[in-house]
Amino acid sequence: MTTLIRLSVITATLILLSACNFSERLAKGEPVASSKLDKYSSGWNTIDTAGDTVCSDGSAYKFFFRPGLSEKLMVYFQGGGACWSGSTCDPDLEPSYKINLSQVDPGVFDGILNFNNSENPLTDYSIVFVPYCSADVHIGDTLAEYQAPATGNHQSHPVRIEHRGYINVDAVLEWTYSHFFNPESIFVTGSSAGSIPSPYYAMVIADHYPDSRVTQLGDGSGGYRSTGDVVLPQTTWATLQRLLTMPEFTELNSRPFGYTDLYIAAAQRHEQMQLAQYDTAEDKIQKHFLELLGIEPTKLFSLILANHEEIRASVKNYNIYVAGGDLHTILLRPEFYTYHVDGLPVRDWVADLVAGKVVTDVKCNQCDRAEIIGVEVYEN
C-alpha cells in the first residue's frame, strides 16, 4: 500500500511539473509537446520511415513535422494525382500522379502553411505533413502491374507500381501517436488526392484520441462521383481489403464503393465529429480526372451537390463551401486569403471550422468565376 501511495504521489508530481513546463513554454513562445519532441527544430523536420513504407517507384518514403506553440495538432494529407492503368501509371508517358518525394518541400507552400501571415488560423498548431507518392489517394495496399500501351515510338511494357498509401500513413500515424498523447484539438485535412481519404483518417485518428475534438476538411475532391457503369478505381489499389475490416463498410461487399462512403462511415463511428468539404464549382483538375475515368460532367457543380445531398441524408455535422471558378484546391494557395462567397471569405469559414464554431453551407451564386476580395464581380 505504501508503494502504491508513493507511486501516486510521484505520478501527480510529474503531471504537475508537466503542466508547469507547458505554461512556461507557452509564455516563452516555445514549441509545446511531449518530451519526445524536444529534439526537433522549430521549423520543418524530415522524419524518415522504415519497414514496408515505399513510394510508387520503390524509393524511400518520409514525412515532415513542424512543432507548434499549443496542444493543437493538424494532420495534412498532400495531393498529387493518382493512377490505375498502364496509360496513367507509366512514368515514360504522361503520368497522372506524383511518382516519388524527390521534389517535396512543405516550406514552399502558402495558405495554411504560411506562418508569417497573421491571418493564418493555424499558426500555433503542430503540423504533421503526410507526403503523397503512392498514386492511390493514400488508401491502397498492393503491388500492381499494369501494361503500358504502345504509342508512337513507345513500346508496350509492364509497369509495376507500389500502391502502399495505407502502409505509409500507418507509419506516420504510429509516430504521431507516440509523440502526441492527448491533443486539445486535431484538424485533419488534405488537398486533392489527400482530400479524398481525409474523412477516413479523421475517423481513425478520432478512435485513438477519444478525448480530443477532431475536425475534418476535404479540399478539392467533392465532385468525384460514379455515374452509370463507371466506378472509382478502388479495386485496382486493394482499398477494400482494409475498409472491409471495419463494421461501417460491411455493405461494400454487395455494392460499389464511392467517395461519399468515407464521410458517412466517419459520421457513423463519431457522430459529434464535424466534417466538411471545400470546392470550386467547376474545378478543372477534378473534371480532368473524371474524364480520364470516362465521366464527362458538363457541370461539376451538379456532382458536388449530388454528393453533398447523399452525405447530408445520413450525416448531420457535414457542411460544404463551394466557391466560384475552376481553381483546384485552396488550402495551400494565396487565394485562401482572398476568395469569398457573398462576402464570407474562405479563410473566415475555415477559421470558424478549426475553432469548433458552427458553420453553415456556403454556395456560390455566380459560379462561373471566383469572387476575390477587393475585386468587383459583374454579372454577364
MONORFEN-V806799 format. One record per pair of residues at least 4 apart in sequence whose C-alpha atoms are under 8 Angstrom apart, sorted by the first residue. I is the first residue (numbers start at 0). J is the second residue. Records with the same first field share a line. If there is no record, write none. Layout:
I = J, J
//
This chain:
0 = 4
1 = 5
2 = 6
3 = 7
4 = 8
5 = 9
6 = 10
7 = 11
8 = 12
9 = 13
10 = 14
11 = 15
12 = 16
13 = 17
14 = 18
15 = 19
16 = 20
17 = 21
18 = 22
19 = 23
20 = 24
21 = 25, 31, 32
22 = 26
23 = 27
24 = 28, 29, 30, 31
25 = 29, 30, 31, 68, 69
28 = 68
29 = 67, 68
30 = 41, 66, 67, 68, 69
31 = 66, 67, 68, 69, 70
32 = 36, 37, 66, 69, 70, 178, 179
33 = 37, 178, 179, 180
35 = 178
36 = 66, 178
39 = 44, 66
40 = 44, 65, 66
41 = 65, 66, 67
42 = 65, 66
43 = 63, 64, 65, 66, 105, 106
44 = 63, 64, 65
45 = 61, 62, 63, 64
46 = 61, 62, 63, 64
47 = 60, 61, 62
48 = 52, 59, 60, 61, 62, 170, 171
51 = 166, 167
52 = 59, 60, 163, 166, 167, 170
53 = 57, 58, 59, 60, 133, 161, 163, 167
54 = 58, 59, 60, 98, 99, 100, 132, 133, 161, 162, 163
55 = 98, 99, 132, 133, 134, 160, 161, 162, 163
56 = 98, 99, 159, 160, 161
57 = 160, 161
58 = 99
60 = 100, 167
61 = 100, 130
62 = 127, 128, 129, 130, 171
63 = 105, 127, 128, 129, 130
64 = 125, 126, 127, 128
65 = 125, 126, 127
66 = 124, 125, 126
67 = 71, 122, 123, 124, 125, 126
68 = 123, 124, 125
69 = 123, 124, 125
70 = 124, 125, 182, 183, 184
71 = 123, 124, 125, 182, 183, 184, 185
72 = 124, 125, 126, 127, 182, 183, 184, 185, 186
73 = 124, 125, 126, 127, 185, 186, 187, 188
74 = 126, 127, 128, 129, 185, 186, 187, 188
75 = 126, 127, 128, 129, 187, 188, 189, 193
76 = 128, 129, 130, 131, 188, 189, 190, 193, 194, 197
77 = 128, 129, 130, 131, 189, 190, 191, 192, 193, 194
78 = 130, 131, 136, 189, 190, 191, 192, 193, 194
79 = 96, 97, 131, 132, 134, 191, 192, 193
80 = 95, 96, 97, 134, 136, 191, 192
81 = 95, 96, 97, 133, 134, 135, 136, 192
82 = 87, 88, 94, 95, 96, 134, 135
83 = 87, 88, 232, 235, 236
84 = 88, 145, 146, 147
85 = 89, 145, 146, 147, 148, 157, 158
86 = 92, 93, 94, 146, 147, 148
87 = 92, 93, 94, 95, 96
88 = 94, 95, 96, 145, 147, 158, 160
89 = 93, 94, 147, 158
90 = 94, 98
96 = 132, 134
97 = 131, 132, 133, 134
98 = 132, 133, 134
99 = 131, 132, 133
100 = 130, 131, 132
103 = 130
105 = 112, 128
106 = 112
108 = 112, 113, 331, 332
109 = 113, 330, 331, 332, 333
110 = 119, 329, 330, 331, 332, 333, 334, 335, 336
111 = 119, 120, 121, 122, 330, 331, 335
112 = 122, 331
113 = 119
114 = 119, 122
118 = 336
119 = 346
120 = 346, 350, 353
127 = 175
129 = 168, 171
131 = 136, 137, 164, 193
132 = 164
133 = 137, 139, 160, 161, 162, 163, 164
134 = 162, 164
135 = 139, 162, 163, 164, 233, 236
136 = 164, 192, 193, 195, 196
137 = 163, 164, 165, 167, 168, 192, 193, 196
138 = 163, 164, 165, 196, 236, 238
139 = 162, 163, 164, 165, 233, 236, 237, 238
140 = 161, 162, 163, 164, 165, 166, 236, 237, 238
141 = 161, 162, 163, 236, 237
142 = 159, 160, 161, 162, 163
143 = 159, 160, 161, 162, 235, 236
144 = 157, 158, 159, 160
145 = 157, 158, 159, 160
146 = 155, 156, 157, 158
147 = 154, 155, 156, 157, 158
148 = 153, 154, 155, 156
149 = 153, 154, 155, 156
150 = 154, 155
162 = 236
163 = 167
164 = 168
165 = 169
166 = 170
167 = 171
168 = 172
169 = 173
170 = 174
171 = 175
172 = 176
173 = 177
174 = 178
175 = 179
176 = 180, 207
181 = 208, 210, 211
182 = 208, 211
183 = 211, 212
184 = 211, 212, 213, 214
185 = 211, 212, 213, 214
186 = 213, 214, 215, 216, 353
187 = 197, 198, 200, 201, 213, 214, 215, 216
188 = 193, 194, 197, 215, 216, 217, 218
189 = 193, 194, 195, 197, 216, 217, 218
190 = 194, 195, 217, 218, 219, 220, 328, 329, 330
191 = 195, 217, 218, 219, 220, 327, 328
192 = 196, 220
193 = 197, 217
194 = 216, 217, 218, 219, 220
195 = 217, 220, 258
196 = 200, 261
197 = 201, 215, 216, 217
198 = 202, 215, 216, 217, 261, 262, 265, 274
199 = 203, 261, 262, 264, 265
200 = 204
201 = 205, 213, 214, 215, 265
202 = 206, 265, 266, 268, 269
203 = 207
204 = 208
205 = 209, 211, 213, 269
212 = 272
213 = 272, 273
214 = 272, 273, 274, 352, 353, 355
215 = 272, 273, 274, 275
216 = 274, 275, 276, 277
217 = 221, 275, 276, 277
218 = 276, 277, 278, 328, 329, 330
219 = 276, 277, 278, 279, 282, 285, 327, 328, 329
220 = 276, 277, 278, 285
221 = 276, 277, 278, 302, 303, 306, 307
222 = 285, 299, 300, 302, 303, 306
223 = 258, 285, 289, 302, 303
224 = 231, 257, 258, 302, 306
225 = 229, 230, 231, 257, 294
226 = 230, 294
229 = 292, 293, 294
230 = 255, 256, 257
231 = 256, 257, 292
232 = 236
233 = 237, 238, 239, 256
234 = 238, 239
237 = 241
238 = 242
239 = 243
240 = 244
241 = 245
242 = 248
243 = 248, 249, 251, 252
244 = 248, 249
245 = 249
247 = 264, 267, 268
248 = 260, 264
250 = 254
251 = 255, 256
256 = 260
257 = 261
258 = 262
259 = 263, 306, 309, 310
260 = 264
261 = 265
262 = 266, 274, 310
263 = 267, 310, 313, 314
264 = 268
265 = 269, 270
266 = 270, 271, 272, 274, 314, 316
267 = 314
270 = 316
271 = 316
272 = 316
273 = 316, 317
274 = 316, 317, 318
275 = 317, 318, 319
276 = 318, 319, 320
277 = 319, 320, 321, 322, 328
278 = 282, 319, 320, 321, 322, 327, 328
279 = 321, 322, 323, 324, 325, 326, 327, 328
280 = 299, 300, 303, 321, 322, 323, 324, 325, 363, 366, 367
281 = 286, 298, 299, 300, 323, 324, 325, 326, 366, 367
282 = 286, 299, 324, 325, 326, 327
283 = 287, 325, 326, 327
284 = 288, 327
285 = 289, 327
286 = 290, 295, 296, 299
287 = 291
288 = 292
289 = 293, 294, 295, 296
290 = 294, 295, 296
296 = 302
298 = 302
299 = 303
300 = 304
301 = 305
302 = 306
303 = 307
304 = 308
305 = 309
306 = 310
307 = 311, 319
308 = 312
309 = 313
310 = 314, 317
311 = 315, 317
318 = 358, 359, 360
319 = 359, 360, 361, 362
320 = 345, 360, 361, 362
321 = 361, 362, 363
322 = 338, 339, 340, 361, 362, 363, 366, 369, 370
323 = 340, 363, 364, 365, 366, 367, 368, 369, 370
324 = 366, 367, 368, 369
325 = 367, 368, 369
328 = 332
329 = 333, 334, 335
330 = 335
331 = 335
333 = 337
334 = 338
335 = 345, 346
336 = 344, 345, 346
337 = 344, 345, 346, 371, 372
338 = 344, 345, 346, 369, 370, 371, 372
339 = 343, 344, 345, 369, 370, 371, 372
340 = 344, 345, 361, 362, 363, 370
341 = 363, 370
343 = 347, 348
344 = 348, 372
345 = 349
346 = 350
347 = 351
348 = 352, 358
349 = 353
350 = 354
351 = 355, 356, 357, 358
352 = 356, 357, 358
365 = 378
370 = 374, 375, 376
371 = 375
//
